[in-house]
Amino acid sequence: MQLEAAAVGFGARSLWSEVDISLQRGEFLAVLGPNGAGKSTFLKVLLGLQRLTAGTVEVMGRPVRRGSSQVGYIPQHHQLELETPLRARDLVALGLEGHKYGLPWVSRRARRRIDELIEQVGAQDYAQRPVGVLSGGEQQRLRAAQALAGDPGLLLCDEPLHSLDLNHQRAITELIRQQAVDRGAAVVFVTHEINPVIEHVDRVLYFARGAHRVGTVQEVMRSEVLTELYQSPVEVIEHRGRLVVMGEHSEGTHHA
Ligand SMILES: Nc1ncnc2c1ncn2[C@@H]1O[C@H](COP(=O)(O)OP(=O)(O)OP(=O)(O)O)[C@@H](O)[C@H]1O
């Protein structure tokens, strides 16, 4: 994916601008920033659901289009309706191309892939249950499996570890890493918390106060860089390989 001089605004408000970034296959980008900074909007641009107000965006070398089978998406967690007429397994199968067009058949190969993903996210025990009765974390694991089913070249993740316990955080992170490293996908990973994925991150895109920084973890996650970005004192402390960011404010606080 590639963005050049990209900007998004709503009415008179500029959300972010002058974003230049190009992500190669196999690269893992973490997108960070406070509430309302424009992280989910960045994903929407890559999904073709949000127009840029300036600049250009390409996905897999082509102009963005909605519903591309080459793009996988793990949306931000929300609980599915109790009455949703799908079994857990069906939700994963929806990630396969044939199902997008409503084809009734599932090839043996596709069935094997679905079984494999259900096992990898640890959903065997509830694969036949209606999705609406499952817990938030159980549903989230199925969404991850669904996004990976089509073997996407670009995988977009919006806080995919939210509502998962530590073991399942690790399992899902490992699946996402495999998609990047073994299957050569570019990964864009929106998160409030970099530590669970820090060892996999190649680059960071940090949004705050309408500005942003791009670079490696070492380049961006520094007290002086974030202090300049937030325009108020921020301290980044490293402790046993984890980063603690002190003094981060929400966007709302600044605009109040
Ligand atoms: N279609 C829209 N029209 C007007 N404003 C919008 C629209 N979409 C998003 N916004 C605003 O843009 C801002 C950024 O939203 P976005 O969801 O991208 O933030 P975020 O960084 O993902 O936040 P969070 O961490 O809370 O999920 C918010 O203030 C939101 O209200």
The ligand as an SDF file (V2000), in Angstrom:
LIG
                    3D

 31 33  0  0  0  0  0  0  0  0999 V2000
  -17.6950   10.6660    8.5740 N   0  0  0  0  0  0  0  0  0  0  0  0
  -17.2600   11.4930    9.5280 C   0  0  0  0  0  0  0  0  0  0  0  0
  -17.7340   12.7510    9.6330 N   0  0  0  0  0  0  0  0  0  0  0  0
  -17.2880   13.5940   10.5800 C   0  0  0  0  0  0  0  0  0  0  0  0
  -16.3390   13.2820   11.4830 N   0  0  0  0  0  0  0  0  0  0  0  0
  -15.8250   12.0350   11.4350 C   0  0  0  0  0  0  0  0  0  0  0  0
  -16.2590   11.0770   10.4680 C   0  0  0  0  0  0  0  0  0  0  0  0
  -15.5430    9.9330   10.6480 N   0  0  0  0  0  0  0  0  0  0  0  0
  -14.7210   10.1700   11.7050 C   0  0  0  0  0  0  0  0  0  0  0  0
  -14.8900   11.4270   12.1710 N   0  0  0  0  0  0  0  0  0  0  0  0
  -14.1640   12.0290   13.2940 C   0  0  0  0  0  0  0  0  0  0  0  0
  -12.7870   11.8880   13.0660 O   0  0  0  0  0  0  0  0  0  0  0  0
  -12.1220   11.6640   14.2980 C   0  0  0  0  0  0  0  0  0  0  0  0
  -11.2100   10.4670   14.1810 C   0  0  0  0  0  0  0  0  0  0  0  0
  -11.9670    9.2740   14.2480 O   0  0  0  0  0  0  0  0  0  0  0  0
  -11.2650    7.8460   14.2460 P   0  0  0  0  0  0  0  0  0  0  0  0
  -12.3390    6.8480   14.4870 O   0  0  0  0  0  0  0  0  0  0  0  0
  -10.4430    7.7000   13.0260 O   0  0  0  0  0  0  0  0  0  0  0  0
  -10.2980    7.9550   15.5110 O   0  0  0  0  0  0  0  0  0  0  0  0
   -9.4080    6.8470   16.2050 P   0  0  0  0  0  0  0  0  0  0  0  0
   -8.0240    7.3750   16.2520 O   0  0  0  0  0  0  0  0  0  0  0  0
   -9.6110    5.5330   15.5580 O   0  0  0  0  0  0  0  0  0  0  0  0
  -10.0200    6.8600   17.6630 O   0  0  0  0  0  0  0  0  0  0  0  0
  -10.2360    5.6870   18.7690 P   0  0  0  0  0  0  0  0  0  0  0  0
   -8.8960    5.4240   19.3720 O   0  0  0  0  0  0  0  0  0  0  0  0
  -11.1610    6.3400   19.7420 O   0  0  0  0  0  0  0  0  0  0  0  0
  -10.8370    4.4950   18.0760 O   0  0  0  0  0  0  0  0  0  0  0  0
  -13.1820   11.5750   15.3750 C   0  0  0  0  0  0  0  0  0  0  0  0
  -13.2340   12.8060   16.0420 O   0  0  0  0  0  0  0  0  0  0  0  0
  -14.4350   11.3160   14.5900 C   0  0  0  0  0  0  0  0  0  0  0  0
  -15.5510   11.8660   15.2350 O   0  0  0  0  0  0  0  0  0  0  0  0
  1  2  1  0
  2  3  1  0
  2  7  2  0
  3  4  2  0
  4  5  1  0
  5  6  2  0
  6  7  1  0
  6 10  1  0
  7  8  1  0
  8  9  2  0
  9 10  1  0
 10 11  1  0
 11 12  1  0
 11 30  1  0
 12 13  1  0
 13 14  1  0
 13 28  1  0
 14 15  1  0
 15 16  1  0
 16 17  2  0
 16 18  1  0
 16 19  1  0
 19 20  1  0
 20 21  2  0
 20 22  1  0
 20 23  1  0
 23 24  1  0
 24 25  2  0
 24 26  1  0
 24 27  1  0
 28 29  1  0
 28 30  1  0
 30 31  1  0
M  END
$$$$
